[in-house]
Amino acid sequence: MSESNHNLLTEELKTFEERVAPQKDKEGKYAVVHGSDVLGFFNDYEDAMRAAYKTYGLEPFLVKQVSSAPDIAHYTRDLVFA
């Protein structure tokens, strides 16, 4: 993985955690983050994506739902049972 790909969205994720996630009044809305800027909050994912593409074009940005529930990742092995 190249260095630029490894750092992709690192700043956006940090901004989200520091400036967006604590805003409990935005629970359930979708935030658009570009670098250290928060474009805004939207009621649905489609509106957030539309605004992000209109504003940032093909530049990297983050669209993430504001939620007090922790992000949970599930990992599994590919198992084959005979």
N, C-alpha and C positions, 0 to 999 in steps of 0.2 A: 504494500500500500504506500503510495507516495505521501510525502509530508503534507502537501496541500489537501489531499483527500482525508488524511488523518485528522486534520484540524478543521475540517468542514463543519460548520454550525457550532463549533465550540463556544464562540462568543455569544451566539444567539441563545444557546442553552443556558449559559451563565446568566445572561440578561433575564431570561424567563424565570429562572430560579430566584434571582435576587429582587426583581422588580415586578414581575407579573404574578407568580404563584402566591405571594402573601396577600394579594387583593381578594379577600374572601367574598366581596360584593360582586365579583366578576365570575363566580363559580358557574360552570356550565357553558360559558362563552368561549369562543375561539380567539386566541391572541395571534397577531402577526408581528413577528420580531425580525428585524434586519440589523445585524451588528448589535450595537447597543441601543438602537432605536425601537420603540414600540409603536407600530403604525396605528393600532387600535384593537378593539374588541368587537366580535361579530357573533350574531345569534346562531349561525350555522357555518359549517365547514366550507360550503360552496361560496358563500359571500366573502369569507375570509380569503380563500384562494383567489377569487376574482379580484379583490382589492390588492392583494399582494402582487399578482401578475401585472395588473395595471400600473402599479407604482414602481415595482422593481424589475419587471421584465424577467430575463433569464438569470439575474443575479441570485445567489443563494439567499433563502429566507426560511424562517421557521413558522409553521402554523401548528399550534398545539392548544388543546382544550385545557382550560383552567379547572383543576380538580383537586380537592383535598385528599382524595384517595391516592395512595402511593402507586407509582408505575410498577407493574409486575411483569417480569419476563419469564416465560416458561421455555425451558430447554429440554430436548429429548434426543436420544440417540435413535438412529434409524435401525430398528431391530426387525429381523426377519424370523418369523416362527415357521417351522416346517411341520 
